[in-house]
Amino acid sequence: MKRRDLIKLLEKNGWYFKRSGGSHDIYTNGKDIEPISHQNEIKELVAQKIIKRRGLK
């Protein structure tokens, strides 16, 4: 999955960029945080686990 597609999905569900770390950007919904790798292509298994864990639609 493309990184930008995962970020768009997060933002559509109320998540927003909090800060940039060393190798990850940190996104939050105000309560939880989710690190997203700087790589252009996120492995499909990792992306699906993030989507399932955060209940993204």
PQR file of N, CA, C, O and H, with PARSE charges and radii, in Angstrom:
ATOM      1  N   MET A   1       0.849  -1.179   0.000 -0.4000 1.5000
ATOM      2  CA  MET A   1       0.000   0.000   0.000 -0.0000 2.0000
ATOM      3  C   MET A   1       0.890   1.236   0.000  0.5500 1.7000
ATOM      4  O   MET A   1       1.911   1.285   0.686 -0.5500 1.4000
ATOM      5  N   LYS A   2       0.492   2.211  -0.765 -0.4000 1.5000
ATOM      6  CA  LYS A   2       1.244   3.465  -0.793 -0.0000 2.0000
ATOM      7  C   LYS A   2       1.075   4.187   0.539  0.5500 1.7000
ATOM      8  O   LYS A   2      -0.005   4.183   1.130 -0.5500 1.4000
ATOM      9  H   LYS A   2      -0.337   2.172  -1.322  0.4000 1.0000
ATOM     10  N   ARG A   3       2.142   4.798   0.994 -0.4000 1.5000
ATOM     11  CA  ARG A   3       2.138   5.528   2.263 -0.0000 2.0000
ATOM     12  C   ARG A   3       1.090   6.632   2.256  0.5500 1.7000
ATOM     13  O   ARG A   3       0.356   6.812   3.228 -0.5500 1.4000
ATOM     14  H   ARG A   3       3.019   4.802   0.514  0.4000 1.0000
ATOM     15  N   ARG A   4       1.028   7.362   1.164 -0.4000 1.5000
ATOM     16  CA  ARG A   4       0.084   8.488   1.097 -0.0000 2.0000
ATOM     17  C   ARG A   4      -1.370   8.008   1.157  0.5500 1.7000
ATOM     18  O   ARG A   4      -2.228   8.723   1.672 -0.5500 1.4000
ATOM     19  H   ARG A   4       1.624   7.216   0.374  0.4000 1.0000
ATOM     20  N   ASP A   5      -1.662   6.801   0.635 -0.4000 1.5000
ATOM     21  CA  ASP A   5      -3.018   6.257   0.694 -0.0000 2.0000
ATOM     22  C   ASP A   5      -3.390   5.895   2.136  0.5500 1.7000
ATOM     23  O   ASP A   5      -4.523   6.115   2.565 -0.5500 1.4000
ATOM     24  H   ASP A   5      -0.965   6.220   0.216  0.4000 1.0000
ATOM     25  N   LEU A   6      -2.427   5.340   2.878 -0.4000 1.5000
ATOM     26  CA  LEU A   6      -2.669   5.005   4.280 -0.0000 2.0000
ATOM     27  C   LEU A   6      -2.884   6.276   5.100  0.5500 1.7000
ATOM     28  O   LEU A   6      -3.751   6.315   5.974 -0.5500 1.4000
ATOM     29  H   LEU A   6      -1.507   5.162   2.530  0.4000 1.0000
ATOM     30  N   ILE A   7      -2.104   7.303   4.824 -0.4000 1.5000
ATOM     31  CA  ILE A   7      -2.244   8.578   5.547 -0.0000 2.0000
ATOM     32  C   ILE A   7      -3.598   9.212   5.230  0.5500 1.7000
ATOM     33  O   ILE A   7      -4.255   9.734   6.131 -0.5500 1.4000
ATOM     34  H   ILE A   7      -1.400   7.271   4.114  0.4000 1.0000
ATOM     35  N   LYS A   8      -4.028   9.177   3.965 -0.4000 1.5000
ATOM     36  CA  LYS A   8      -5.341   9.718   3.595 -0.0000 2.0000
ATOM     37  C   LYS A   8      -6.448   8.985   4.343  0.5500 1.7000
ATOM     38  O   LYS A   8      -7.410   9.607   4.795 -0.5500 1.4000
ATOM     39  H   LYS A   8      -3.495   8.753   3.233  0.4000 1.0000
ATOM     40  N   LEU A   9      -6.318   7.671   4.476 -0.4000 1.5000
ATOM     41  CA  LEU A   9      -7.305   6.875   5.193 -0.0000 2.0000
ATOM     42  C   LEU A   9      -7.340   7.254   6.672  0.5500 1.7000
ATOM     43  O   LEU A   9      -8.413   7.384   7.261 -0.5500 1.4000
ATOM     44  H   LEU A   9      -5.537   7.166   4.109  0.4000 1.0000
ATOM     45  N   LEU A  10      -6.162   7.429   7.266 -0.4000 1.5000
ATOM     46  CA  LEU A  10      -6.096   7.865   8.663 -0.0000 2.0000
ATOM     47  C   LEU A  10      -6.764   9.225   8.836  0.5500 1.7000
ATOM     48  O   LEU A  10      -7.580   9.405   9.739 -0.5500 1.4000
ATOM     49  H   LEU A  10      -5.290   7.324   6.788  0.4000 1.0000
ATOM     50  N   GLU A  11      -6.421  10.183   7.976 -0.4000 1.5000
ATOM     51  CA  GLU A  11      -6.955  11.544   8.092 -0.0000 2.0000
ATOM     52  C   GLU A  11      -8.467  11.575   7.861  0.5500 1.7000
ATOM     53  O   GLU A  11      -9.177  12.364   8.485 -0.5500 1.4000
ATOM     54  H   GLU A  11      -5.757  10.037   7.242  0.4000 1.0000
ATOM     55  N   LYS A  12      -8.950  10.727   6.975 -0.4000 1.5000
ATOM     56  CA  LYS A  12     -10.387  10.647   6.720 -0.0000 2.0000
ATOM     57  C   LYS A  12     -11.139  10.173   7.963  0.5500 1.7000
ATOM     58  O   LYS A  12     -12.317  10.484   8.141 -0.5500 1.4000
ATOM     59  H   LYS A  12      -8.374  10.086   6.468  0.4000 1.0000
ATOM     60  N   ASN A  13     -10.452   9.421   8.816 -0.4000 1.5000
ATOM     61  CA  ASN A  13     -11.059   8.880  10.028 -0.0000 2.0000
ATOM     62  C   ASN A  13     -10.721   9.688  11.279  0.5500 1.7000
ATOM     63  O   ASN A  13     -10.860   9.188  12.395 -0.5500 1.4000
ATOM     64  H   ASN A  13      -9.495   9.168   8.672  0.4000 1.0000
ATOM     65  N   GLY A  14     -10.279  10.932  11.099 -0.4000 1.5000
ATOM     66  CA  GLY A  14     -10.086  11.822  12.232 -0.0000 2.0000
ATOM     67  C   GLY A  14      -8.686  11.858  12.822  0.5500 1.7000
ATOM     68  O   GLY A  14      -8.477  12.507  13.847 -0.5500 1.4000
ATOM     69  H   GLY A  14     -10.167  11.338  10.192  0.4000 1.0000
ATOM     70  N   TRP A  15      -7.724  11.184  12.211 -0.4000 1.5000
ATOM     71  CA  TRP A  15      -6.344  11.212  12.685 -0.0000 2.0000
ATOM     72  C   TRP A  15      -5.634  12.404  12.066  0.5500 1.7000
ATOM     73  O   TRP A  15      -5.991  12.833  10.968 -0.5500 1.4000
ATOM     74  H   TRP A  15      -7.894  10.657  11.378  0.4000 1.0000
ATOM     75  N   TYR A  16      -4.643  12.941  12.748 -0.4000 1.5000
ATOM     76  CA  TYR A  16      -3.878  14.064  12.226 -0.0000 2.0000
ATOM     77  C   TYR A  16      -2.401  13.917  12.588  0.5500 1.7000
ATOM     78  O   TYR A  16      -2.042  13.214  13.533 -0.5500 1.4000
ATOM     79  H   TYR A  16      -4.353  12.593  13.640  0.4000 1.0000
ATOM     80  N   PHE A  17      -1.549  14.603  11.808 -0.4000 1.5000
ATOM     81  CA  PHE A  17      -0.108  14.563  12.001 -0.0000 2.0000
ATOM     82  C   PHE A  17       0.248  15.271  13.299  0.5500 1.7000
ATOM     83  O   PHE A  17      -0.184  16.397  13.544 -0.5500 1.4000
ATOM     84  H   PHE A  17      -1.841  15.174  11.041  0.4000 1.0000
ATOM     85  N   LYS A  18       1.052  14.591  14.137 -0.4000 1.5000
ATOM     86  CA  LYS A  18       1.483  15.192  15.398 -0.0000 2.0000
ATOM     87  C   LYS A  18       2.924  15.669  15.305  0.5500 1.7000
ATOM     88  O   LYS A  18       3.222  16.826  15.604 -0.5500 1.4000
ATOM     89  H   LYS A  18       1.404  13.677  13.938  0.4000 1.0000
ATOM     90  N   ARG A  19       3.830  14.764  14.883 -0.4000 1.5000
ATOM     91  CA  ARG A  19       5.237  15.132  14.787 -0.0000 2.0000
ATOM     92  C   ARG A  19       5.971  14.119  13.926  0.5500 1.7000
ATOM     93  O   ARG A  19       5.454  13.046  13.612 -0.5500 1.4000
ATOM     94  H   ARG A  19       3.588  13.824  14.640  0.4000 1.0000
ATOM     95  N   SER A  20       7.184  14.486  13.554 -0.4000 1.5000
ATOM     96  CA  SER A  20       8.040  13.595  12.783 -0.0000 2.0000
ATOM     97  C   SER A  20       9.125  13.052  13.693  0.5500 1.7000
ATOM     98  O   SER A  20       9.790  13.806  14.403 -0.5500 1.4000
ATOM     99  H   SER A  20       7.604  15.357  13.809  0.4000 1.0000
ATOM    100  N   GLY A  21       9.299  11.739  13.666 -0.4000 1.5000
ATOM    101  CA  GLY A  21      10.359  11.113  14.441 -0.0000 2.0000
ATOM    102  C   GLY A  21      11.528  10.775  13.540  0.5500 1.7000
ATOM    103  O   GLY A  21      11.623  11.293  12.428 -0.5500 1.4000
ATOM    104  H   GLY A  21       8.759  11.126  13.089  0.4000 1.0000
ATOM    105  N   GLY A  22      12.412   9.918  14.000 -0.4000 1.5000
ATOM    106  CA  GLY A  22      13.592   9.558  13.224 -0.0000 2.0000
ATOM    107  C   GLY A  22      13.259   8.863  11.920  0.5500 1.7000
ATOM    108  O   GLY A  22      13.668   9.317  10.851 -0.5500 1.4000
ATOM    109  H   GLY A  22      12.335   9.497  14.903  0.4000 1.0000
ATOM    110  N   SER A  23      12.520   7.765  11.996 -0.4000 1.5000
ATOM    111  CA  SER A  23      12.183   7.022  10.784 -0.0000 2.0000
ATOM    112  C   SER A  23      10.673   6.863  10.611  0.5500 1.7000
ATOM    113  O   SER A  23      10.223   6.164   9.704 -0.5500 1.4000
ATOM    114  H   SER A  23      12.188   7.396  12.864  0.4000 1.0000
ATOM    115  N   HIS A  24       9.892   7.506  11.474 -0.4000 1.5000
ATOM    116  CA  HIS A  24       8.432   7.424  11.408 -0.0000 2.0000
ATOM    117  C   HIS A  24       7.817   8.802  11.640  0.5500 1.7000
ATOM    118  O   HIS A  24       8.389   9.646  12.330 -0.5500 1.4000
ATOM    119  H   HIS A  24      10.257   8.075  12.211  0.4000 1.0000
ATOM    120  N   ASP A  25       6.640   9.012  11.050 -0.4000 1.5000
ATOM    121  CA  ASP A  25       5.805  10.158  11.387 -0.0000 2.0000
ATOM    122  C   ASP A  25       4.781   9.658  12.400  0.5500 1.7000
ATOM    123  O   ASP A  25       4.316   8.522  12.312 -0.5500 1.4000
ATOM    124  H   ASP A  25       6.175   8.327  10.490  0.4000 1.0000
ATOM    125  N   ILE A  26       4.437  10.495  13.344 -0.4000 1.5000
ATOM    126  CA  ILE A  26       3.511  10.113  14.389 -0.0000 2.0000
ATOM    127  C   ILE A  26       2.159  10.764  14.105  0.5500 1.7000
ATOM    128  O   ILE A  26       2.067  11.984  13.971 -0.5500 1.4000
ATOM    129  H   ILE A  26       4.814  11.419  13.415  0.4000 1.0000
ATOM    130  N   TYR A  27       1.125   9.952  14.015 -0.4000 1.5000
ATOM    131  CA  TYR A  27      -0.240  10.423  13.819 -0.0000 2.0000
ATOM    132  C   TYR A  27      -1.032  10.118  15.075  0.5500 1.7000
ATOM    133  O   TYR A  27      -0.779   9.115  15.743 -0.5500 1.4000
ATOM    134  H   TYR A  27       1.200   8.961  14.123  0.4000 1.0000
ATOM    135  N   THR A  28      -1.995  10.980  15.404 -0.4000 1.5000
ATOM    136  CA  THR A  28      -2.804  10.802  16.597 -0.0000 2.0000
ATOM    137  C   THR A  28      -4.254  11.164  16.304  0.5500 1.7000
ATOM    138  O   THR A  28      -4.561  11.888  15.358 -0.5500 1.4000
ATOM    139  H   THR A  28      -2.201  11.794  14.862  0.4000 1.0000
ATOM    140  N   ASN A  29      -5.123  10.640  17.141 -0.4000 1.5000
ATOM    141  CA  ASN A  29      -6.538  11.019  17.078 -0.0000 2.0000
ATOM    142  C   ASN A  29      -6.909  11.788  18.342  0.5500 1.7000
ATOM    143  O   ASN A  29      -8.089  11.996  18.623 -0.5500 1.4000
ATOM    144  H   ASN A  29      -4.874  10.051  17.910  0.4000 1.0000
ATOM    145  N   GLY A  30      -5.904  12.207  19.098 -0.4000 1.5000
ATOM    146  CA  GLY A  30      -6.113  12.919  20.338 -0.0000 2.0000
ATOM    147  C   GLY A  30      -5.959  12.027  21.557  0.5500 1.7000
ATOM    148  O   GLY A  30      -5.712  12.514  22.661 -0.5500 1.4000
ATOM    149  H   GLY A  30      -4.945  12.039  18.869  0.4000 1.0000
ATOM    150  N   LYS A  31      -6.104  10.717  21.361 -0.4000 1.5000
ATOM    151  CA  LYS A  31      -6.008   9.765  22.461 -0.0000 2.0000
ATOM    152  C   LYS A  31      -4.926   8.714  22.210  0.5500 1.7000
ATOM    153  O   LYS A  31      -4.110   8.432  23.087 -0.5500 1.4000
ATOM    154  H   LYS A  31      -6.304  10.321  20.465  0.4000 1.0000
ATOM    155  N   ASP A  32      -4.928   8.148  21.028 -0.4000 1.5000
ATOM    156  CA  ASP A  32      -3.969   7.108  20.650 -0.0000 2.0000
ATOM    157  C   ASP A  32      -2.957   7.673  19.660  0.5500 1.7000
ATOM    158  O   ASP A  32      -3.195   8.708  19.037 -0.5500 1.4000
ATOM    159  H   ASP A  32      -5.592   8.377  20.316  0.4000 1.0000
ATOM    160  N   ILE A  33      -1.810   6.975  19.519 -0.4000 1.5000
ATOM    161  CA  ILE A  33      -0.831   7.359  18.510 -0.0000 2.0000
ATOM    162  C   ILE A  33      -0.567   6.181  17.589  0.5500 1.7000
ATOM    163  O   ILE A  33      -0.703   5.023  17.984 -0.5500 1.4000
ATOM    164  H   ILE A  33      -1.616   6.135  20.025  0.4000 1.0000
ATOM    165  N   GLU A  34      -0.189   6.490  16.363 -0.4000 1.5000
ATOM    166  CA  GLU A  34       0.155   5.462  15.377 -0.0000 2.0000
ATOM    167  C   GLU A  34       1.372   5.926  14.592  0.5500 1.7000
ATOM    168  O   GLU A  34       1.291   6.918  13.867 -0.5500 1.4000
ATOM    169  H   GLU A  34      -0.078   7.431  16.043  0.4000 1.0000
ATOM    170  N   PRO A  35       2.504   5.227  14.721 -0.5600 1.5000
ATOM    171  CA  PRO A  35       3.677   5.584  13.919  0.2800 2.0000
ATOM    172  C   PRO A  35       3.526   5.049  12.493  0.5500 1.7000
ATOM    173  O   PRO A  35       3.132   3.901  12.287 -0.5500 1.4000
ATOM    174  N   ILE A  36       3.844   5.892  11.521 -0.4000 1.5000
ATOM    175  CA  ILE A  36       3.798   5.514  10.108 -0.0000 2.0000
ATOM    176  C   ILE A  36       5.194   5.713   9.527  0.5500 1.7000
ATOM    177  O   ILE A  36       5.761   6.803   9.600 -0.5500 1.4000
ATOM    178  H   ILE A  36       4.164   6.825  11.689  0.4000 1.0000
ATOM    179  N   SER A  37       5.735   4.648   8.952 -0.4000 1.5000
ATOM    180  CA  SER A  37       7.087   4.661   8.395 -0.0000 2.0000
ATOM    181  C   SER A  37       7.231   5.690   7.276  0.5500 1.7000
ATOM    182  O   SER A  37       6.257   6.011   6.595 -0.5500 1.4000
ATOM    183  H   SER A  37       5.274   3.762   8.893  0.4000 1.0000
ATOM    184  N   HIS A  38       8.442   6.203   7.089 -0.4000 1.5000
ATOM    185  CA  HIS A  38       8.720   7.161   6.021 -0.0000 2.0000
ATOM    186  C   HIS A  38       8.850   6.494   4.658  0.5500 1.7000
ATOM    187  O   HIS A  38       8.938   7.194   3.649 -0.5500 1.4000
ATOM    188  H   HIS A  38       9.233   5.942   7.642  0.4000 1.0000
ATOM    189  N   GLN A  39       8.865   5.174   4.593 -0.4000 1.5000
ATOM    190  CA  GLN A  39       9.004   4.475   3.318 -0.0000 2.0000
ATOM    191  C   GLN A  39       7.820   4.786   2.421  0.5500 1.7000
ATOM    192  O   GLN A  39       6.693   4.923   2.897 -0.5500 1.4000
ATOM    193  H   GLN A  39       8.793   4.605   5.413  0.4000 1.0000
ATOM    194  N   ASN A  40       8.075   4.899   1.111 -0.4000 1.5000
ATOM    195  CA  ASN A  40       6.994   5.203   0.160 -0.0000 2.0000
ATOM    196  C   ASN A  40       5.977   4.082   0.068  0.5500 1.7000
ATOM    197  O   ASN A  40       4.790   4.334  -0.140 -0.5500 1.4000
ATOM    198  H   ASN A  40       8.990   4.787   0.724  0.4000 1.0000
ATOM    199  N   GLU A  41       6.424   2.861   0.219 -0.4000 1.5000
ATOM    200  CA  GLU A  41       5.554   1.695   0.109 -0.0000 2.0000
ATOM    201  C   GLU A  41       5.515   0.978   1.452  0.5500 1.7000
ATOM    202  O   GLU A  41       6.539   0.491   1.930 -0.5500 1.4000
ATOM    203  H   GLU A  41       7.388   2.656   0.388  0.4000 1.0000
ATOM    204  N   ILE A  42       4.328   0.913   2.062 -0.4000 1.5000
ATOM    205  CA  ILE A  42       4.137   0.205   3.326 -0.0000 2.0000
ATOM    206  C   ILE A  42       3.749  -1.230   2.989  0.5500 1.7000
ATOM    207  O   ILE A  42       2.885  -1.447   2.139 -0.5500 1.4000
ATOM    208  H   ILE A  42       3.496   1.309   1.674  0.4000 1.0000
ATOM    209  N   LYS A  43       4.368  -2.213   3.637 -0.4000 1.5000
ATOM    210  CA  LYS A  43       4.035  -3.609   3.375 -0.0000 2.0000
ATOM    211  C   LYS A  43       2.547  -3.826   3.626  0.5500 1.7000
ATOM    212  O   LYS A  43       1.978  -3.296   4.580 -0.5500 1.4000
ATOM    213  H   LYS A  43       5.070  -2.037   4.327  0.4000 1.0000
ATOM    214  N   GLU A  44       1.933  -4.613   2.754 -0.4000 1.5000
ATOM    215  CA  GLU A  44       0.486  -4.819   2.799 -0.0000 2.0000
ATOM    216  C   GLU A  44       0.035  -5.390   4.144  0.5500 1.7000
ATOM    217  O   GLU A  44      -0.999  -4.976   4.667 -0.5500 1.4000
ATOM    218  H   GLU A  44       2.396  -5.043   1.978  0.4000 1.0000
ATOM    219  N   LEU A  45       0.783  -6.320   4.706 -0.4000 1.5000
ATOM    220  CA  LEU A  45       0.421  -6.918   5.991 -0.0000 2.0000
ATOM    221  C   LEU A  45       0.444  -5.870   7.107  0.5500 1.7000
ATOM    222  O   LEU A  45      -0.442  -5.853   7.962 -0.5500 1.4000
ATOM    223  H   LEU A  45       1.624  -6.657   4.281  0.4000 1.0000
ATOM    224  N   VAL A  46       1.439  -5.013   7.100 -0.4000 1.5000
ATOM    225  CA  VAL A  46       1.549  -3.949   8.108 -0.0000 2.0000
ATOM    226  C   VAL A  46       0.385  -2.978   7.959  0.5500 1.7000
ATOM    227  O   VAL A  46      -0.241  -2.601   8.949 -0.5500 1.4000
ATOM    228  H   VAL A  46       2.158  -5.027   6.406  0.4000 1.0000
ATOM    229  N   ALA A  47       0.094  -2.574   6.727 -0.4000 1.5000
ATOM    230  CA  ALA A  47      -1.005  -1.638   6.474 -0.0000 2.0000
ATOM    231  C   ALA A  47      -2.337  -2.233   6.927  0.5500 1.7000
ATOM    232  O   ALA A  47      -3.144  -1.540   7.547 -0.5500 1.4000
ATOM    233  H   ALA A  47       0.602  -2.881   5.922  0.4000 1.0000
ATOM    234  N   GLN A  48      -2.573  -3.505   6.624 -0.4000 1.5000
ATOM    235  CA  GLN A  48      -3.830  -4.142   7.021 -0.0000 2.0000
ATOM    236  C   GLN A  48      -3.960  -4.247   8.541  0.5500 1.7000
ATOM    237  O   GLN A  48      -5.057  -4.110   9.082 -0.5500 1.4000
ATOM    238  H   GLN A  48      -1.918  -4.068   6.121  0.4000 1.0000
ATOM    239  N   LYS A  49      -2.839  -4.490   9.230 -0.4000 1.5000
ATOM    240  CA  LYS A  49      -2.874  -4.556  10.699 -0.0000 2.0000
ATOM    241  C   LYS A  49      -3.195  -3.191  11.303  0.5500 1.7000
ATOM    242  O   LYS A  49      -3.940  -3.110  12.279 -0.5500 1.4000
ATOM    243  H   LYS A  49      -1.948  -4.601   8.790  0.4000 1.0000
ATOM    244  N   ILE A  50      -2.641  -2.119  10.736 -0.4000 1.5000
ATOM    245  CA  ILE A  50      -2.947  -0.766  11.209 -0.0000 2.0000
ATOM    246  C   ILE A  50      -4.427  -0.472  10.990  0.5500 1.7000
ATOM    247  O   ILE A  50      -5.102   0.039  11.884 -0.5500 1.4000
ATOM    248  H   ILE A  50      -2.036  -2.185   9.943  0.4000 1.0000
ATOM    249  N   ILE A  51      -4.928  -0.792   9.805 -0.4000 1.5000
ATOM    250  CA  ILE A  51      -6.320  -0.533   9.468 -0.0000 2.0000
ATOM    251  C   ILE A  51      -7.259  -1.299  10.418  0.5500 1.7000
ATOM    252  O   ILE A  51      -8.244  -0.742  10.903 -0.5500 1.4000
ATOM    253  H   ILE A  51      -4.380  -1.206   9.079  0.4000 1.0000
ATOM    254  N   LYS A  52      -6.949  -2.562  10.676 -0.4000 1.5000
ATOM    255  CA  LYS A  52      -7.775  -3.370  11.567 -0.0000 2.0000
ATOM    256  C   LYS A  52      -7.678  -2.891  13.009  0.5500 1.7000
ATOM    257  O   LYS A  52      -8.694  -2.774  13.694 -0.5500 1.4000
ATOM    258  H   LYS A  52      -6.149  -3.014  10.282  0.4000 1.0000
ATOM    259  N   ARG A  53      -6.454  -2.610  13.477 -0.4000 1.5000
ATOM    260  CA  ARG A  53      -6.244  -2.198  14.867 -0.0000 2.0000
ATOM    261  C   ARG A  53      -6.970  -0.893  15.164  0.5500 1.7000
ATOM    262  O   ARG A  53      -7.525  -0.730  16.251 -0.5500 1.4000
ATOM    263  H   ARG A  53      -5.629  -2.705  12.920  0.4000 1.0000
ATOM    264  N   ARG A  54      -6.975   0.033  14.222 -0.4000 1.5000
ATOM    265  CA  ARG A  54      -7.578   1.347  14.439 -0.0000 2.0000
ATOM    266  C   ARG A  54      -9.018   1.427  13.944  0.5500 1.7000
ATOM    267  O   ARG A  54      -9.655   2.471  14.092 -0.5500 1.4000
ATOM    268  H   ARG A  54      -6.524  -0.099  13.339  0.4000 1.0000
ATOM    269  N   GLY A  55      -9.546   0.359  13.362 -0.4000 1.5000
ATOM    270  CA  GLY A  55     -10.938   0.331  12.908 -0.0000 2.0000
ATOM    271  C   GLY A  55     -11.215   1.328  11.798  0.5500 1.7000
ATOM    272  O   GLY A  55     -12.274   1.956  11.774 -0.5500 1.4000
ATOM    273  H   GLY A  55      -9.029  -0.489  13.241  0.4000 1.0000
ATOM    274  N   LEU A  56     -10.269   1.478  10.875 -0.4000 1.5000
ATOM    275  CA  LEU A  56     -10.410   2.445   9.786 -0.0000 2.0000
ATOM    276  C   LEU A  56     -11.335   1.903   8.706  0.5500 1.7000
ATOM    277  O   LEU A  56     -11.351   0.703   8.429 -0.5500 1.4000
ATOM    278  H   LEU A  56      -9.409   0.968  10.894  0.4000 1.0000
ATOM    279  N   LYS A  57     -12.108   2.806   8.098 -0.4000 1.5000
ATOM    280  CA  LYS A  57     -13.019   2.400   7.034 -0.0000 2.0000
ATOM    281  C   LYS A  57     -12.810   3.244   5.808  0.5500 1.7000
ATOM    282  O   LYS A  57     -13.490   3.049   4.801 -0.5500 1.4000
ATOM    283  H   LYS A  57     -12.094   3.781   8.323  0.4000 1.0000
TER
END
